[in-house]
């Protein structure tokens, strides 16, 4: 497809505005259009971001628009919905999120949009599956950020424990972007050294590099931020910009995304976080990792959680 470098962001709240901010700073968009039922708030975000553009000498056209703007957009970023409440799981946001989706998917379909749809609204996996089933787009073009942010948090946390640069840590979080996600422990490396080998040579770190402890830390990370400030925004804004950059520049980034499965990992009919290669045409490949029996069980369990959630709104 021909790229217009035009991005439509549905939802001009904390997450949507930080997606726009990161796209502007990274110069990944020539035009950004906000769609929001609260036009006054959306226009206020536009004015504030225009001030930022002027101060930083960036040149991006940004405005509030309509669903007609989707027709020639290369990307739609779905961020609409309320923020997660302290102590609330992402799946508990299901009913409130799906109350608004019917009013969004139809105008997108009618607009003739043929680009990439990136879902951020929680529960992100279920939202991605909904859009995939209701839009005539290839599955390589419809996905959610999935466990990509969880993976960023895991890598950062491991790096802080072992005191190395976070880029020296390779690891994935898979499954639901939520409480049933899991870490494939045999695919965690520090400077190319497996986690188990690293723990053997650093016994003083055994407890902090314990699989259960790391999993719990990842599960609680977003909730801790929400409890402290009311929402997450900076991390997810940067992740979305990273994904768009990988498509624009064909970077072939390897990161977990929530995409509709068609037999991968023995699963189908569900969108769930799995490692993908993301390039010019969207998801170039779904990477199939070798999982232990315990990890296969965790994958099946996570997929069941998401199927049950989707069934509750179907």
C-alpha positions, 0 to 999 in steps of 0.5 A: 500500500502507499503510505500517506503518513496520516494517522487517525487517533480515536480518543483524545484522552491521556493515551491518545494525546501521548500517542500523538506526542510520540509520533510528532517527536519521532516525526513519524506522521505528517498529519494526525487527526483526532476523533472524539465525542468530546470535541471541545476536549479534542480541540484543546489537545490539538491547541496544546500539541500545536504549542509543543510543535512550535516550541520543538520546531516540528511540522505536523498537521494536527486537527480534529476530524471526522470518520471520513478522514479514515479513508486515506489514513495509513493508520488508525489507533484505537484508544477510545474508552475510559481509564482503568480504575485502581484495583480494576483488571483490564477485563473488567473494562469489557462492558464499558468499552464495548458500549462504544465500539458499535458506534466506531466500527461501522463508520470505519468500515463505511469510510473505505479504510484500508490501512493498519488498525492498532488497538490500545483500548482495554481489554486490548486483545478482545477489542482487536478480535472484535475489529478483526471480525467486523472489518474487511481487513487482513489479520496482518493489518489488525492487531493490538499492542498486546503484551508489547508493553508488558514485555518492555516492563519485564525487560526493564525490571530484569535489567534493574535487578542484574544491573545491565543495560536494558537492551542487553535483556531479551524476553517476551511476555505472552498471552493476554494483556492482563492477569493471565499473561505468562513469561516463557522462561527458556526464552529469557536471556541476559547478554545472550546468557540464559536466565537459568545459567545467569541465576546459577552464577549469581545465586544472590539474585535467585529470589528476585529472578524467580519466575513467579516473582517476575510474573507477579511484577509484570502483572502488577506493573500497570495497576501500580501506575494507575493507583499512583497517577490515575492512568498509564500513558507515556509507555503505551504512547511510545510503544504505539509510535514504535510499532508505526515506525517499524511499519513505515521504515520496514524495521522488521521489529520483533515484538509480541502483538495480539493478533488473530490466530489461525492454528499458531500455538494450537489456537484459533479464533482468538487474538492473543499476544504472541511474538511477531515480526512487524514490517512494511506490510504489517505482521510479516510473520508470527513466530512460534516459540518452543514452549514447555508443557507448563507454558503451553498450559498457560497459553491455553488458559490465557486463550480460554480467558479471552474467548470467554470474555469475547463470548460474553459480548457477542 
